């Protein structure tokens, strides 16, 4: 082998090794803005956590976390580990939590992946129904309408019957500044009386829907 051939072979090996090392230490960058949709500003004080889920498991391994400033911006730079997916979680007291899966295939080492999110402040509504004179087989039928039906603290939708019940109270979680309404029917024998109540609770506050019948 000539010196010239040996020289080019060494260059090839060194170049391949450098490229392999660069691939091994490549990183992903994930960034974006978290918006407080109730007050139309950055979700200051929220905690943003990033996890990875190894292939073939359901385990979430913490990678990094950050507390948001007033602009609501976050950024994570992390090693390009082969994994099933990443999970981002955003939480702040009295706000609805956010959780989002980020597939490994959606990230590229050569550019920043942008993921923006928004959440709303919580409010609550107490439904309180009082029957001052219960009649036999008297039914109070009601159905609530709101944007929230699936969260842990949310009240389910659909018709609910209260039969010969003198008092009912339940507090439901609601989006702040969003309408919460109750349609109801007082059924006694062959007669039915319809009514409607609605409130728009302020952020972090509890409003009351009261029906006396």
C-alpha positions in Angstrom: 0.0 0.0 0.0 1.4 3.4 -1.0 1.8 6.3 1.5 -0.9 8.2 -0.5 -3.4 5.3 -0.2 -2.6 5.0 3.5 -3.1 8.7 4.0 -6.6 8.7 2.4 -7.6 5.6 4.3 -6.6 7.3 7.6 -8.7 10.4 6.6 -11.7 8.1 5.8 -11.5 6.3 9.2 -11.1 9.5 11.2 -13.9 11.2 9.3 -16.2 8.2 9.9 -15.3 8.1 13.6 -16.0 11.9 14.0 -19.4 11.5 12.1 -20.4 8.6 14.3 -19.5 10.5 17.5 -21.5 13.5 16.3 -24.5 11.2 15.7 -24.1 9.7 19.1 -24.3 13.1 20.9 -27.0 14.7 18.8 -29.7 16.5 20.7 -33.3 17.5 20.2 -34.6 20.9 21.1 -38.3 21.4 22.1 -39.6 24.9 22.6 -42.8 26.9 22.7 -45.2 29.1 24.6 -47.8 28.2 27.2 -50.7 30.6 27.2 -53.1 31.5 30.0 -56.2 31.6 27.8 -58.3 33.1 30.6 -56.2 36.3 30.9 -54.6 36.1 27.5 -51.0 36.2 28.7 -48.1 33.8 29.4 -48.8 31.2 32.1 -46.4 32.6 34.6 -45.4 30.4 37.5 -46.5 27.1 35.8 -44.2 24.1 35.9 -43.3 22.3 32.6 -41.9 18.8 32.9 -40.5 16.6 30.1 -40.4 12.8 30.3 -39.2 10.0 28.0 -40.9 6.7 27.6 -38.5 3.8 26.7 -39.5 1.5 23.9 -41.8 -1.3 25.0 -42.6 0.2 28.4 -45.1 2.6 30.0 -42.6 4.0 32.4 -42.0 7.8 32.3 -38.5 8.9 33.1 -38.0 12.5 34.0 -35.6 14.5 31.7 -35.9 18.1 32.8 -38.3 20.7 34.2 -38.7 24.5 34.1 -40.8 27.2 35.8 -42.3 29.6 33.4 -41.7 33.4 33.6 -44.2 36.0 32.5 -43.7 35.4 28.8 -44.7 31.7 29.1 -41.8 30.5 27.0 -40.0 27.2 27.6 -37.2 25.4 25.9 -35.6 21.9 26.5 -32.5 20.6 24.8 -31.9 16.9 25.6 -29.9 13.9 24.2 -31.3 12.1 21.2 -32.0 8.8 23.0 -33.8 6.2 21.0 -37.2 6.0 22.8 -40.9 5.4 22.2 -42.0 8.9 22.8 -41.6 12.0 25.0 -44.3 13.4 27.2 -44.7 17.0 28.2 -46.8 18.0 31.3 -47.8 21.5 32.3 -49.3 22.3 35.7 -50.3 25.3 37.8 -52.5 25.5 40.8 -56.1 26.4 39.9 -55.5 25.8 36.2 -56.4 22.7 34.1 -53.4 20.4 33.6 -51.9 19.7 30.2 -50.4 16.4 29.1 -49.2 15.8 25.5 -47.4 12.8 23.9 -44.6 13.7 21.4 -43.6 10.9 19.1 -39.8 10.3 18.7 -40.4 10.5 14.9 -41.7 14.0 15.1 -38.4 15.4 16.4 -35.3 16.3 14.3 -31.8 17.0 15.6 -31.3 19.7 12.9 -34.1 22.1 14.0 -36.2 23.2 16.9 -39.5 21.5 17.3 -42.2 24.0 18.4 -45.1 23.0 20.6 -47.4 25.7 21.9 -50.2 25.0 24.5 -52.9 26.9 26.2 -55.0 26.3 29.3 -57.7 28.0 31.3 -58.2 29.0 34.9 -60.6 26.9 37.0 -63.9 28.0 38.5 -66.6 26.1 40.3 -70.4 26.0 40.3 -72.5 24.6 43.0 -75.9 23.1 41.9 -78.3 23.3 44.8 -81.9 22.1 44.5 -84.3 22.4 47.4 -87.8 20.9 47.5 -89.7 22.5 50.3 -92.7 20.1 50.1 -91.9 16.7 48.7 -94.9 15.0 46.9 -95.2 11.2 46.2 -93.3 10.2 43.1 -92.3 13.8 42.4 -89.3 13.9 40.1 -86.8 16.7 39.6 -85.0 16.0 36.3 -82.0 18.1 35.3 -79.2 18.3 32.8 -76.2 20.6 33.1 -74.4 22.1 30.2 -70.8 23.2 30.3 -67.5 22.8 28.4 -66.1 20.4 31.0 -67.5 16.8 31.4 -64.5 14.5 31.4 -62.0 15.8 34.0 -61.7 14.2 37.4 -63.6 17.0 39.2 -66.1 17.6 36.4 -69.7 16.7 36.7 -71.0 14.3 34.0 -73.5 15.4 31.4 -76.8 13.7 30.6 -80.2 13.6 32.4 -80.3 13.0 36.1 -83.5 12.2 38.0 -84.0 13.1 41.7 -87.1 11.2 42.9 -88.8 12.4 46.1 -85.6 14.2 47.2 -85.8 17.3 49.4 -82.2 18.5 49.0 -79.4 18.0 46.5 -76.0 19.7 46.3 -73.1 19.1 44.0 -70.1 21.3 43.0 -68.8 21.1 39.5 -65.6 22.3 38.0 -65.9 24.8 35.1 -63.8 26.9 32.9 -63.5 30.4 34.3 -65.6 33.0 32.5 -67.5 30.3 30.7 -71.2 29.7 30.7 -72.6 27.0 33.0 -76.3 26.2 32.6 -78.9 23.9 34.0 -82.2 22.8 32.3 -84.6 21.2 34.6 -88.1 19.7 34.7 -90.3 19.3 37.8 -92.5 16.2 37.0 -95.5 15.4 39.2 -98.1 13.0 37.9 -99.0 14.0 34.4 -97.6 17.6 34.6 -94.2 18.9 33.9 -92.8 22.3 34.6 -89.6 23.5 32.8 -87.0 25.9 34.0 -83.6 27.1 33.1 -80.7 28.6 35.2 -77.3 29.8 34.1 -74.2 31.5 35.6 -70.8 32.6 34.4 -68.3 32.0 37.2 -65.3 34.3 37.6 -61.8 32.8 37.7 -61.0 30.9 40.9 -64.5 31.6 42.3 -67.6 29.5 43.0 -71.0 30.5 41.6 -74.4 29.1 42.8 -77.2 27.7 40.7 -80.1 27.6 43.1 -83.6 26.1 42.4 -86.3 26.2 45.1 -89.4 24.3 44.2 
